[in-house]
Amino acid sequence: MLEMQDIRKEFGAVIALDSVNFSVKKGEIHGLLGGNGAGKTTLMNILYGLYKSNAGKISIDGAPLTINSPKDAIAGGIGMVHQQFLQIDRFTVTENIVLGTKLKNWPSLDLEVEKQKILELSKHFGLPVNPDAYINELPMGIRQRVEILKALYRGVKVLVLDEPTTNLTPQEVDGLFVSLRLMVNDGLSVVFITHKLPEVLAVCDRISVLRHGKNVLTLDRTEASEEAFVKAMVGDDLNIEQSIIFSAENLDKRLGQVGGEDALSVKAMTISTGEIKSVSACSFEIKTGEILGVAGVSGNGQLEMLEGILGLRQIAAGEVWIRDVEVTELAPQETLNQGVAYIPEDRWQDGYLPKATVAQNLILGLHRREPYSDGHFLRGKQIFEQSEALIKDFNIKTNGPDDTAGNLSGGNIQRVMLARAFSHPVDLLLAHNPTRGLDIPSMESIYEKVLERKEKGMATLLVSENLDELFLLSNRIIVICGGEIMGELPRDKFDKYAIGLMMSGVRQDE
């Protein structure tokens, strides 16, 4: 159904794709695996017309296809659902789906015929939606169904899904897999981009691996093993036998060391955003040497909760204590001075200065402290030497401490954030999706650093949309939905479906 031959893509001097070949059979789900920066999304963006390749050929159903724009891709039978949904919030489900297509009654904008077609597709593929609902009122799982229906409505032959399970509960993931199987049974072909091995082994018929922009491996699922794909994805950059991610037998022992005193105590914290309570009466505590995970679909109050703890948002009610110091009314810098480090969710907007140097970004917020300052002046030599050490320790790909931070990739900006957080003694770490944008060896390194600090008494509030990450590292997990805590599970009671119910708004005691 789809064949991409010798695809090459260059961004200046960087070769993102080096003569990549990729094919998808009719009625097949083909998984596309690889670490961040492997070229998965770049390859599919070329297929969808968002990028123009420097070389290579594409054919659909045996016929050559020239793709200069998404319009060409859609006309050729290609649809793509991106990680960030391309939707108009104030439009209805129907209006979003039919946008840009020919309408039966376009002068009157009577969409009844289109609405019936959407309902038929919805029922046939197990993607229930309310055609009259407004997009801004829908949870992320339903919004994803709208994007898939948008492609199906246009009669796609090949549907590309880019990291489709990121914002879904486990129950919604199961439902998506059922729908994908219905699609391929109807003759459609699906490309499933992910970095999650269990998912591709559960749903895909064939799996291909890219690494550093090159083909590495393609296997049928019947021949596939997790170990083969791990080795293909990371090469020799990771000792799998000693890996935290893939050999986690000793983790329970390492996670068992929890102190008796509260490192952080949040009491009935409420934060209002306009007339809406983005955080409502949240209460929890973290012990010394404990990792508390926070699960929830993105946008359910996690960001506001963290910023409330730090003093970046005003708390309408409640209290925040770090050990025996109340920080409810303190400025962010005063809170950070209590031995707190923060890894923000949005690396592009928070705590990053693109026009400053890498060294200046590495000391940002710490520049008035030893060893970077004597209280009056910055110490250039110490800053440079410490920055060089951090660049090496965290594998930040840069030309050096004096390089402009704006030249860094997203993954390397994330490494700067992590290096800064771990560059000084920390009693409490607030981390929001800390490994997003990192490859597996880098994730492994961060997990090890968190565990080493935990064993020395550091408490961690780990907010992550990656349930695998939370299950791996957390002593306990609390679940947040609509700004409220739905429940809590200890490590020996972790259950993805129980957490999925709470993520969708069902309280633990209901």
C-alpha positions in Angstrom: 0.0 0.0 0.0 2.8 2.4 0.9 6.4 2.4 -0.2 9.1 5.0 0.7 12.4 4.4 -1.0 15.8 6.0 -0.2 14.4 8.9 1.7 17.0 11.5 2.6 16.4 14.6 4.7 19.0 17.2 5.6 18.7 20.2 8.0 21.7 22.2 7.1 24.7 20.1 8.0 22.6 17.6 10.0 21.5 14.4 8.2 18.1 13.6 9.8 17.3 10.7 7.4 20.0 8.7 5.5 18.5 6.7 2.6 15.6 5.3 4.7 13.3 2.6 3.2 9.9 2.0 4.7 6.9 0.1 3.5 3.4 -0.8 4.8 1.2 -3.6 3.4 -2.5 -3.3 2.9 -4.4 -4.2 6.0 -1.4 -4.0 8.3 -0.5 -2.1 11.4 3.2 -1.3 11.0 5.0 0.0 14.2 7.8 2.5 13.8 10.1 2.5 16.8 13.1 4.6 17.7 14.5 6.9 20.4 14.0 10.6 20.3 15.8 12.1 17.3 15.8 8.7 15.5 13.9 10.2 12.5 10.5 8.6 13.0 8.4 11.8 13.0 10.6 13.4 10.3 10.0 10.5 8.0 6.2 10.7 8.5 6.2 14.5 8.1 7.8 14.0 4.7 5.0 11.5 3.9 2.4 14.0 5.0 3.9 16.9 3.1 5.1 18.9 6.0 8.7 18.5 5.0 10.2 18.1 1.6 12.8 15.3 1.2 16.2 16.0 -0.4 16.0 12.6 -2.2 13.8 9.5 -2.5 10.5 8.2 -3.9 7.1 7.6 -2.5 4.3 5.4 -4.0 0.8 4.6 -2.8 -1.0 1.4 -4.0 1.7 0.9 -6.6 1.4 4.4 -8.1 4.2 7.1 -7.7 3.0 10.1 -5.6 4.6 13.5 -5.6 4.0 15.2 -2.2 4.7 18.9 -1.9 2.1 19.8 0.8 -0.4 18.1 3.1 -3.1 18.8 0.4 -1.2 16.4 -1.9 -0.8 13.8 0.8 -4.6 13.9 1.7 -5.5 13.7 -2.0 -3.2 10.6 -2.3 -5.0 8.9 0.6 -2.7 9.7 3.5 -3.9 10.9 6.9 -1.9 11.8 9.9 -2.9 12.3 13.6 -0.2 14.5 15.3 0.7 14.5 18.9 -0.6 18.1 19.1 -4.1 17.9 17.7 -4.9 20.3 14.8 -8.4 21.5 15.9 -10.4 24.7 16.4 -11.7 24.8 19.9 -14.8 26.8 19.3 -16.0 24.5 16.5 -18.1 21.4 17.0 -16.9 17.9 16.3 -18.7 17.9 12.9 -17.3 21.3 11.9 -13.8 20.2 12.7 -14.1 16.9 10.8 -15.6 18.4 7.6 -13.4 21.6 7.6 -11.8 21.9 4.1 -14.0 19.3 2.4 -16.8 19.8 -0.1 -20.2 20.1 1.7 -23.5 18.9 0.4 -25.3 22.1 1.4 -22.5 24.6 1.6 -24.6 27.8 1.1 -26.7 27.1 4.1 -24.0 25.2 6.1 -26.6 22.5 6.9 -24.3 19.7 8.0 -27.0 17.0 8.6 -25.7 14.7 5.7 -22.1 15.1 6.9 -23.2 14.4 10.5 -24.9 11.1 9.5 -21.7 10.0 7.7 -19.6 10.8 10.8 -22.0 8.8 13.0 -21.8 5.8 10.6 -18.0 5.9 10.7 -18.0 6.4 14.4 -20.2 3.3 14.9 -18.4 1.2 12.4 -14.9 1.7 13.8 -15.8 1.9 17.5 -15.0 5.6 17.9 -18.0 7.1 19.7 -18.4 10.9 19.6 -21.1 13.4 19.9 -21.1 15.3 16.5 -22.7 18.4 18.1 -20.2 18.7 21.0 -17.7 21.6 21.1 -14.1 20.6 20.9 -13.0 22.7 23.9 -15.5 20.8 26.1 -14.0 17.3 25.3 -11.3 15.3 27.1 -8.1 14.4 25.2 -9.2 10.9 24.5 -12.4 12.0 22.6 -10.4 14.8 20.8 -8.1 12.1 19.5 -11.1 10.2 18.1 -12.1 13.3 16.3 -8.7 13.5 14.6 -8.9 9.9 13.5 -12.5 10.3 12.2 -11.3 13.4 10.3 -8.9 11.2 8.4 -11.4 8.4 7.9 -14.0 10.9 6.7 -11.6 11.8 3.9 -11.2 8.2 2.8 -7.6 7.5 3.8 -5.7 4.5 2.7 -2.8 5.0 5.1 -3.3 6.5 8.6 -0.3 7.7 10.5 -0.6 7.9 14.3 2.2 9.8 16.0 2.6 8.7 19.7 -1.2 8.1 19.9 -1.3 6.8 23.5 0.4 9.8 25.2 -2.7 11.4 26.5 -4.9 8.3 26.9 -5.9 6.3 30.0 -5.1 2.6 29.8 -8.8 1.8 29.1 -8.7 4.3 26.2 -5.5 2.7 24.9 -7.3 -0.7 24.8 -10.2 0.9 23.0 -7.9 2.5 20.4 -6.2 -0.8 19.7 -9.6 -2.4 19.0 -10.5 0.4 16.6 -7.2 0.0 14.8 -7.8 -3.7 14.2 -11.3 -2.9 12.8 -9.6 -0.4 10.4 -7.1 -2.8 9.0 -9.7 -5.5 8.7 -11.4 -3.1 6.3 -8.3 -2.9 4.2 -6.7 0.3 5.7 -3.1 0.5 6.6 -1.8 2.1 9.8 1.6 3.4 10.8 2.0 3.4 14.6 4.8 5.7 15.8 5.9 5.1 19.3 8.8 4.6 21.7 6.8 2.1 23.9 7.8 -1.5 23.3 4.8 -3.2 25.0 2.4 -1.3 22.7 4.0 -2.3 19.4 4.3 -5.9 20.6 0.6 -5.8 21.5 -1.0 -4.2 18.4 1.4 -4.2 15.4 1.8 -6.8 12.7 5.3 -5.7 11.7 7.8 -3.4 13.5 10.6 -1.3 12.1 13.4 0.5 14.1 15.2 3.7 13.1 18.4 4.9 14.8 20.2 8.1 14.0 18.2 8.4 10.8 19.0 5.0 9.4 17.2 1.7 9.0 18.2 -0.8 11.7 15.7 -3.6 11.9 12.3 -4.8 10.6 10.6 -7.9 12.0 7.2 -9.5 11.9 5.6 -9.6 15.4 5.8 -13.4 15.4 9.6 -13.1 15.2 9.9 -10.1 17.5 11.3 -9.9 21.0 11.7 -6.9 23.4 15.4 -7.6 23.7 15.9 -7.4 19.9 14.2 -4.1 19.7 16.0 -2.6 22.7 19.3 -3.5 21.2 18.3 -2.1 17.8 17.1 1.2 19.4 20.0 1.9 21.7 22.9 0.0 20.1 25.9 -0.3 22.4 24.9 2.8 24.4 23.2 0.8 27.2 24.1 -2.3 29.2 20.7 -4.0 29.1 21.6 -6.6 31.8 22.3 -3.7 34.3 19.6 -1.4 33.0 17.1 0.2 35.4 14.4 0.3 32.7 14.8 -3.2 31.4 16.2 -5.1 34.4 14.4 -3.6 37.4 14.6 -6.5 39.8 16.5 -4.6 42.5 14.3 -1.4 42.3 11.9 -2.4 45.1 14.9 -2.6 47.5 16.3 0.7 46.4 12.9 2.4 46.7 12.2 1.0 50.1 14.4 3.6 52.0 11.9 6.2 53.1 12.4 8.6 56.0 9.9 9.4 58.8 9.6 13.2 58.5 7.7 15.2 55.8 9.9 16.8 53.2 6.8 18.4 51.6 3.3 18.8 53.0 0.5 20.3 50.9 -2.7 21.0 52.9 -6.1 21.6 51.1 -4.4 23.7 48.4 -6.8 25.5 46.1 -5.8 27.5 43.1 -8.3 29.5 41.0 -7.8 30.4 37.3 -10.4 33.0 36.6 -13.7 31.5 37.8 -12.4 27.9 37.5 -10.7 26.0 40.3 -7.7 24.5 38.5 -6.6 22.9 41.8 -9.3 22.0 44.4 -8.5 21.2 48.1 -5.5 19.0 47.2 -3.7 17.4 50.2 -0.7 15.1 50.2 2.8 14.8 51.8 6.1 13.4 50.7 8.5 11.8 53.2 12.3 12.2 53.2 13.8 9.8 50.6 10.4 9.1 48.9 9.3 9.4 45.3 5.7 10.3 45.0 4.3 9.9 41.5 1.4 12.0 40.1 -0.6 10.4 37.3 -3.2 12.2 35.2 -4.1 13.2 31.7 -2.3 16.4 30.7 -4.1 19.6 31.7 -5.8 18.4 34.8 -4.1 20.7 37.3 -0.6 19.3 37.4 1.1 22.4 36.2 -0.9 24.7 38.5 -0.2 22.4 41.5 3.5 22.5 40.9 3.6 26.3 40.3 1.5 26.8 43.5 4.0 24.9 45.5 6.8 27.0 44.1 5.0 30.3 44.6 4.7 31.0 40.9 0.9 31.0 41.3 -1.1 32.5 44.1 -2.8 30.0 46.3 -6.5 30.9 47.0 -6.7 28.6 50.1 -4.6 26.0 51.9 -0.9 25.7 53.0 2.4 24.5 51.7 5.2 23.4 54.0 8.7 22.3 53.2 9.9 20.4 56.3 9.0 22.8 59.1 8.9 26.0 57.0 5.7 27.3 55.6 6.3 28.6 52.1 2.7 29.4 51.1 3.3 33.1 50.8 7.0 33.0 49.9 8.4 34.3 46.5 9.7 31.5 44.2 13.4 32.3 44.9 12.8 32.0 48.6 11.1 28.7 48.1 14.0 27.4 45.9 16.4 28.5 48.6 14.8 25.9 50.9 16.7 23.2 49.0 14.2 22.8 46.2 14.9 22.2 42.5 12.3 22.4 39.7 12.3 20.7 36.3 9.5 22.5 34.4 7.2 20.9 31.8 7.6 23.5 29.0 11.3 23.6 28.4 10.9 26.3 25.7 9.1 28.8 27.9 10.2 28.2 31.5 13.7 28.6 32.8 15.4 28.8 29.4 17.1 31.8 27.7 17.7 31.1 24.0 19.9 34.1 23.5 22.1 33.4 26.5 25.0 30.9 26.5 24.8 27.3 27.6 26.8 28.2 30.7 24.5 31.0 31.6 21.5 28.6 31.3 23.2 26.0 33.4 23.6 28.5 36.3 20.3 30.3 35.9 18.7 30.9 39.3 21.9 29.7 41.0 24.2 32.5 39.8 24.2 34.3 43.2 25.4 31.2 45.0 28.7 29.6 45.6 30.7 28.6 43.6 29.4 30.8 40.8 29.5 34.1 42.8 31.2 35.6 45.8 28.1 37.6 46.6 29.0 40.5 44.5 30.6 39.3 41.2 30.3 36.2 39.0 33.3 33.9 38.9 33.9 33.2 35.2 36.5 30.5 35.6 34.4 28.4 38.1 31.3 28.9 35.9 33.1 27.7 32.8 34.7 24.7 34.5 31.5 23.6 36.2 29.6 24.0 32.9 32.1 21.9 31.1 31.7 19.1 33.7 27.9 19.2 33.5 28.0 19.2 29.7 30.1 16.0 29.9 28.1 14.4 32.7 24.7 14.9 31.1 25.9 14.4 27.5 24.7 17.8 26.3 25.5 18.0 22.6 26.9 21.5 22.2 30.1 23.2 21.0 30.9 24.2 24.6 29.8 26.4 27.5 30.0 29.6 25.3 27.7 28.2 22.6 24.4 30.0 22.2 21.6 28.0 23.9 19.3 28.8 21.0 21.4 26.3 18.9 20.4 23.4 21.1 17.8 20.8 20.1 14.8 20.2 22.4 16.4 17.1 23.9 19.6 18.9 24.8 17.6 21.8 26.3 16.0 19.2 28.5 19.4 17.9 29.5 20.4 21.5 30.5 17.3 21.7 32.7 18.2 18.4 34.4 21.9 19.3 34.7 21.0 22.5 36.5 18.6 20.8 38.8 21.2 18.2 39.9 24.2 20.6 40.0 23.7 21.5 43.6 22.5 19.8 46.9 18.7 19.3 46.7 16.3 18.2 49.4 13.1 18.3 47.3 12.9 17.8 43.6 9.8 18.9 41.7 9.9 17.2 38.3 7.3 17.6 35.5 7.8 15.1 32.6 11.5 15.1 33.3 12.5 12.6 30.6 10.3 13.9 27.7 12.4 14.3 24.6 15.3 12.1 25.8 16.5 8.8 24.3 16.7 5.6 26.4 20.3 5.9 27.6 19.6 9.5 28.7 16.5 8.4 30.5 18.5 5.6 32.2 21.1 8.2 33.4 18.4 10.5 34.8 16.6 7.6 36.6 19.9 6.6 38.2 20.6 10.1 39.4 17.1 10.4 40.9 17.6 7.1 42.7 21.1 8.0 44.0 19.8 11.3 45.4 16.7 9.5 46.9 19.0 7.1 48.7 20.7 10.1 50.3 17.3 11.5 51.5 16.0 13.6 48.6 12.3 13.7 48.2 10.8 13.8 44.7 7.4 14.9 43.4 7.4 13.2 40.0 4.6 14.4 37.7 4.5 12.4 34.5 2.1 11.4 31.7 4.2 8.3 31.2 2.6 5.6 33.4 5.6 3.2 32.8 7.9 5.9 34.3 5.7 6.3 37.3 5.4 2.6 37.9 9.2 2.2 37.6 10.2 4.9 40.1 7.4 5.7 42.5 6.9 4.6 46.1 3.3 5.8 45.8 1.1 7.2 43.1 -1.6 9.8 43.5 -4.0 10.4 40.6 -5.3 13.9 39.7 -8.4 14.7 37.5 -10.0 18.1 37.1 -7.7 19.5 39.8 -8.8 17.0 42.4 -7.0 14.0 43.9 -9.0 10.9 43.0 -7.1 8.4 45.1 -3.7 6.9 46.0 -2.0 3.5 45.5 1.1 2.2 47.2 3.8 0.4 45.2 2.6 -3.1 45.9 -0.9 -2.2 44.7 -0.1 -0.5 41.4 -2.7 -1.3 38.8 -2.9 0.5 35.4 -6.6 0.0 35.1 -7.4 1.2 38.6 -5.3 4.3 37.9 -7.0 4.7 34.5 -10.4 4.8 36.1 -9.2 7.5 38.5 -7.6 9.4 35.6 -11.0 9.5 33.9 -12.7 11.0 37.1 -13.8 8.0 39.1 -12.8 8.3 42.7 -11.0 5.5 44.4 -13.7 4.9 46.9 -16.6 4.9 44.4 
